Amino acid sequence: MFENLSERLERSFKLLKGQGKITEINVAETLKDVRRALLDADVNYKVAKQFTDTVKAKALGQNVINAIKPSELMVKIVHDELTQFMGGDTAQLNLSGNPTVILMSGLQGSGKTTFSGKIAKKLKSEKAKRPLLVACDVYRPAAIEQLKILGQQIDVPVYTEEGNNNPVEIAQNAIRHAKANHLDLVIVDTAGRLAVDEQMMDEIERIKKAINPQETLFVVDSMTGQDAVNTAKEFNDRLDFDGVVLTKLDGDTRGGAALSIRTVVTKPIKFVGTGEKLDAIDMFHPARMADRILGMGDIVSLVEKAQQQFDEKEARELQRKIAKNQFNFNDFLNQIQQIKKMGNLKDLASMIPGVGKAIKDLDIDDNAFKGIEAIIRSMTEKERTNPEIINGSRRQRIAKGSGTTLQEVNRLLKQFEETRKMMRMATTMKNPMKMMRNMRRH
């Protein structure tokens, strides 16, 4: 997402970098190009114009023309305005109430049911919530079945009432069931249609009035472009929802609708869905998204994803093993599993400043670790624990067992040994003399 917009904005700023002298005219030219970039990315015309008008006023007000590095100052102004444009501060979820009730709204196919499962899993693991998923789409048996499957996958109960075609009653009964069973989070999945219609809007209005949820979220497929903005406005006019969820941000989308929704409905984007996996969900951070749009990476989100997967006790034990040069292939395999849990490899790499642009044309396969894992799993437990015993005949056996070549096995063993040395050196950084000795030795 936003790849094309990032490239276009970068080209726009180059207009300023190439100028010997910065004038009000070429600042205006740059912003004209920025506006074109936003429109090409499917940003609403009025929103794009309002954005560039605000940036221009701030740029001339801060005297970009006389700045030492005008293009850098312009990038900062655009970054700050993009952040405000997308909501400024990160919007938190209201988790008050006992139970907390979250109502999902949106069109059919927007990803409501999948997101219901994702948010249940996230709040269960991160906030120790005890969720109940509620199937209120009485028109599509497939939606109820999908919710049941999601519930099984994340070990969360699903409330259904076969034979009852009244979603208002089902939602009310589900809340009573949650209270009786000490469940403190109720997520109500509602019916959608292929387009906004009066019957659907009346129904979800009645559900909202009956259950008085702490959060009403509007779930929208970010790939639907400007239609997403129009649908958001219609839902907000009727429901006065609390926040927006953007799904399918990992798809082939220009991203402009995402930027427009916040301005048009003046409601915060609270979450984004970034893939099909149930942990592919992130809180929406406007400043971090602005970083990514402008090619600055998002190292904070990368660190947070890592912290979610890496156990503190395990990390301390790993550090101890590295310091004693006891890091082995079991530890290495464990680290690979942790990285894989963090998400799509290309998405992770693009969060590192400067890397996103470099890898945009590369196809990074999520099975990149497959060969390495096969080699390690073909080792005996003794070999994994003591890699130094892996001699020529053992290497040939491992290659045969893993379906790889002897060269690949040799390469992995060499890389592993170099990695182990570097990790050990990194732990001695507090003692520079010791580190210098290690460097000479290696």
Beta strands, then each sheet from edge to edge (+ up, - down):
strand 1: 100-105
strand 2: 131-136
strand 3: 158-159
strand 4: 185-190
strand 5: 215-221
strand 6: 243-247
strand 7: 269-273
strand 8: 281-283
sheet 1: 3+ 2+ 4+ 1+ 5+ 6+ 7+ 8-
end
